[in-house]
């Protein structure tokens, strides 16, 4: 019997992507928390499987050829799981390219830009002495998040999901898109995106994936406590480490 996949995880949008995929694909897994506010991502045992010191990462004991394999970067993990199971990642080349376009659109666009909007709108005011930089960053990334929601809105005019059929592209985009309030996006401006939310929220595996590890995050980074200040320093003060 195959051993469960090890999911190195913390409850963030990038972590939710993989939890949702594992639930949708029916793959057994065990949760290994990576407390990014405490610096677990810098521990040697985690860096051995995720050299970019970012979660999520997985270890599949039943990898290609029956040998264990580790995979880091959420997009790469989704592709790997899709190939492994043959689900939500089509084998037909044209259909696969369409899924990959929207997967990489999320990885290179929606995730980073929405994440920056959230950062400058909610965290940077406590960190940056000069408010002009905070205001510029908040406006820059809020506008870009709004633009990307507009891209989704147009895309979803004549289809239920980003790449036609439900796929790993939707699993990747959904956890970032549902945080629209923290990104300054007015969801009422995007009715097609809102309908897409409803379709994904109705899926039991999506709901289960979003709840994975929900008890782990006990201190919100926006709190004004010494513990939260330390967590912000760990997460947002990173430079190259030797």
DADA-V869017 format. One line per field, one symbol per residue. phi: phi as a letter, one per 40 degrees, with the letter a starting at -180 (. if undefined). psi: psi as a letter, one per 40 degrees, with the letter a starting at -180 (. if undefined). burial: b if it has 24 or more other ideal C-beta (glycine too) atoms within 12 Angstrom, else e. Layout:
phi->???
psi->???
burial->???
This chain:
phi->.cccccbcaacbdcccdccccccccgccabcbcbccccgdcccdccccbbccfbccabbbcbcdggbcabbbgccccccccccccgbgacccccccdcccdcccdcccbdccccccdccccbbddcbbcccccccccccdccccccccccccdccccbacbcbgcdaccccccdcccccdcccgcccccbccccccdccccccdccccccccgccccbbccccbbccccccccccbbcbdbb
psi->hiiihhhhiigiddddddddddddefhiiihhhggedeedeeidddddegeefhiiiihhdgaheeiiiihihdddddddddddefhegidhdddddddddddddddecddddddddddddddddedhdhdddddddddddddddddddddddddedeididfcihaddddddddddefddeeehhdeegdddddddddddehdddddddehfeedhehieeigiddddddddddefhihh.
burial->eeeebbbbbbbbbbbbbbbbbbbbbebebebbbbbbbeebbbeeebeebbeebbbbbbbbeeeeeeeebbbbbbbbbbbbbbbbbebbbbeeeeebebbbbbbbbbbebbbbbbbbbbbbbbbbeeeeeeeeebeebbeebbebbbebbebbbebbeeeebbbbebbbbbbbbbbbbbbbebbbbebeebebbeebbeebeebebbeebbebbeebbeeebeeeeeebeebbebbbeeeeee
